[in-house]
Amino acid sequence: MSRISRNISIILRAERLIAQRHVAVAARRTGFYAAAGLAVGLAVIMLNVAGFFWLSASLSKPLAALIIAGANLLLALILALLANTQNAQADTTAAVELRDMALQDIETDIKDTLSEARGTVAGLRRDPLGALTPDVISAILGTLVRYARRRKNKPDK
């Protein structure tokens, strides 16, 4: 039973590590998306005004506005693509393998325990008294030994 509890503990720790890495990557991604949004906002305000005046001196006003908007969208696209490159898979590979090994070990322990239980039930069907006798005798002897120790340790009144 201690192996099962140890494996469950390993599974829980591995799952916690996996979740922590996913949260860290999500936070980093959110930061990149926020930076992309801020960059787009600043680009819309500053570059639109400055670029529009600069381009409108040599081009028509509608064409100057279109070029400025395209540059802003390109910057936003680059930042969004950078945010999508963040991945927790590489950081969690070892934890996933550890979790899977612990699950497999628990599965093996459960199968072994079930086969032992089936063997005990089969033994009880064939010879109920013979199968129970060693367990009954050891339980009775254990109880007698504990009783004798208690009586020995108890002071006489």
N, C-alpha and C positions, 0 to 999 in steps of 0.2 A: 504494500500500500504506500510505502514511503516513496518508491520510484514514481508512482502515479502522481502523488502530490508534488514531487520535485518537478516532474514534467509539466504539470499544470502551471506551476510557478514559472517555469521557463517560457511556456507559451504566453502567459500573461505579460511577462517582461518583454518578450519579443514583439508582441502586439503593441505594447506601449511605445517601444522604440520606433516601430513602423509608423504609428500615429504621430509621434513627435516629429519625425522627418517630414511626413506629409503636411503637417501644420506649418513647419518652417518653410517648406517650399511654397506653400500657398501664401504665406505672409510675404515672401520675397516676390512672388508673382504679383501680388496685390500692390506692392511698392512700385514695381515696374509699370503696371497699368496706371497707377496714380501719376507716376512721372510722365508717362505718355500723355495722359489727359492734361497735365499741367503744361507740358510742352506744346500740345495742340492749342491750349488756351492762350499761352503767351505768344505762340506763333501767329495765331489769328489776330491778336491785338497789335503786336509790334511789327511783324513782317508784312502784314497786310497794308498797314498804313505807309510804312517806309517804302516797301517794294512797289506799292501802287503808285506813289508819287514818282519814284524813280523810273518805272516802266512807262508810265503815262506820258513822260516827256518824249519818248521815242516811239511808242506804240499807241494804238487806240486804247481808250479807257477799258472797254470790256475785255480785250485780250490781256491787258495788264492784270486785271482782277482774276482772270482764269489761271494765269501762270502762278500767281501768288497762292491761290487755293490749292493747286496741284502740288506745289512744294510743301505746303502744310500737311496735306494728306500723305505724302510720301514719308515725311518724318514720323507721323503717327503710325504708319504701317511698319516702319523699321522698329520702332519701340515695342509694338505689339508682337512682332515676330521674335524679338529678343525675350520678351516675357514668356512666350510659348516654348522656348528652348529649355526652361527650367524643368527638371525631372527628378523625382524622388526615387526612381527605380534603382539607380546605381548605388544610392546610399543605403537602401534597405535590403539588398540582396542577401547579405550575411544573416540578418535577422529573420528573413523569410525562410532561409534554409534551416536555421536553428529551430524555428517554430515547427516546420514540417517534420524534422527529425524527432522532436518531442512528441508530436501527434502520432507518428508511426510507432514510437516506443510504447505509448499508452495503448494503442490499438493492439500491439503484440501482447502486452501484459493482460489486457482484457480477454483476448483469445485464449491465452494460457490458463487464466483463472477459470474461464468457462469450460475448457477441456478437463481441468482438474475436477470441477463440480460435476461434470457429466460422468467422469470416472467414479467419483464417490457415489453418485446416484446408482450407477450400474452395479457397484459393489454392494450397496444396500439392497438392491433387488435380488442379487444372487444369494447373499448370506447376511441378512440384517444383523443378527447377533454378533457374528464375527467381525463385521465392519465397524460396529459401534463399540465393541468391548474395549479396544485400546483407548479410545477417546473417553469412555465412561470411567475406566480405571484411572487414567491420568487426571481427570477432573476430580474424582473422589480423593485420590492421594494428594493432590494440590490443596484441596480444602482441608484435609486432615493436617497437613504440614502447617498451614497458616493457623489453624486452630491451636495446634501444639505450640507454636511460637508465641501466640498471644497469651496463652496460659503460662508459659515460661517467663515472659516479660512482665506479667501482672504481679504486683507484690501481694503477699498474703495479708488478709485483714485481721 
